Amino acid sequence: MRRTLGALGLLLALTACGSDAQDSANDAPDPGVGPAVTQVALLTGTSAGGEVTTEPTVLADDAAVQAYADQFRNDELGGEIVTAAGKTEVPEGQQLAAAVVAVGCEVPTRVVGTGTGDDVALHAVLPSPTKECFAPITTVALVLVPA
């Protein structure tokens, strides 16, 4: 009986830990802290390369978009970046930017921005790890940031 109760207690403790980790991963930051960053798209490509960064690259024109897309080994991802950027309407006072926000098995559910002015930083919100993968997935976030 003691073993059963002990095992049940351990199981409940582990279950509680798992749900806490998932809940904290989806917590939204305080909206008063970060800039007005609007997520346009999260684009993914398998084995595409790229390095994770929090600093978005401004894509000021078609040449900048193409140069950014050309860095990836996966042509499909590069094409998706060019297509999504071409379809994005950039409002007055904002600019289109991109960043590699994750490279791994999990694809972010969204990105959030922190900082102000030229110090905007992007952070991926990742789901709880559930997958094993044989090739990393590169996730690029297209966002609108203040000009």
N, C-alpha and C positions, 0 to 999 in steps of 0.2 A: 504494500500500500504506500509506503514511504517513497519507493522508487517511482511509482506512478505519479504521485503528487509532485515529486521533484522534477520529473520529466515534463509534466504539464506546466509547471511554473517556468521552467527554462524555455519551453516552446512559446508561452505567452510573452515572455520578455523579449525573445528574438523577433516575434511578430511586431511588437510595439516599436522596436528599433527600426525595422524595415519601413514601417509606415511613416515614421518621423523623417527619415532621410528623403523619402519621396516628396512629402509635403514641403520640406524646406527648399527642395530644388525648384519648386514651382512658385515660390513666394515672389511677388512682384516687388521691386524696389519702391521706395518712397517717391511718388511722382514729383515732389518738390526738389529732389536732389539732382536729377539728371536733366539734360537738355531735351528739346523736342526732337527726338529721333524717331522717324517713321520707318518701319520695316516694309520694304517693297517686295522682296522675295528671298527665300532660302533655296539655293540651288546646290545640287549634290552631284558628285562624280566619283566613281570607284577608281582607285589608284591614279588619281589626278595630280598628286603632288601638292606643293604649296606649304607655306609655313603659317601657323596660327599667329595672329596678331590682334591686338585690341585697337590698333590705330587704323581707322578707315582711310582708304586711298580715294581721293576725289577723282571722279570720272567726268571731267569738264566738257569733253567733246567725243565725237565718234572715234578719233584716233586714240584717245586715252582709254576708251572702253576696249578697243581692239588690242592695244598693248597689254592691258590687264588680262584679258582673256587668253592671250597667247602664252602666258606663263605656265599654263596647265598642260599636262601630258594627255589629258582626256579631251579629245576634240569636241565631244558631245557637250561637256560642261562649258567649254569655251563658247560654243555656239549658243547655248542657253543664256549665258551672260550677255552676249551681244544682242540677242533677241529681246530679253527682258529689259535691258537698258533702253533699247529702241522704242519699246512700248510705254515706257515710264514718262509721265508728264511731270516735269519738275516745276513746282510752284515758285513764284517770285520770293526771293529771300532764302531759298534753300538750294542745295546742290546734291547731285547723285554721288554716292560713294559706295565702295565695296571693301570687304575684308574677309579673309579666310578665318572663320570663327571656330572651326573644329576640324580635326583630322583624326579619325578613329572609327570604332564600330558603331557608335551611337550618333544619330542625327539630331541636332538641336531642335527643340520645339519652337523656339523663338529667340530673338536677341533683344538685349536691353542696352540702352546707352547711359553712360554716366559722364560727369564732367560738364564743362561749359566752354563755349567759344571754340577755340582751336584745340582744346584739350579733351575733345570727345573721345570716349573709349567705348568699344563694343564688347559685350560679354554674352556668350552663348548660354542658354538655359537648356541643359541636357537632361534627358529622362534618366531614370535609374538604369544602371547597366543590366541588360537582359540578353545580349547577344554575344556570340563568338563570331569573329569574322576572319577570313583568310586574306583579305585585302582592305586597307583603310579607305574610308569614305571621306572625301574632302567636302566640306560645306562652306559655301561662299554666301555671305549676306549682302544683299543690295539694300541700301538704306538711303533715306533723305535726311540730310543733316543741315543745320543752319549755315547759311553762306557767310 
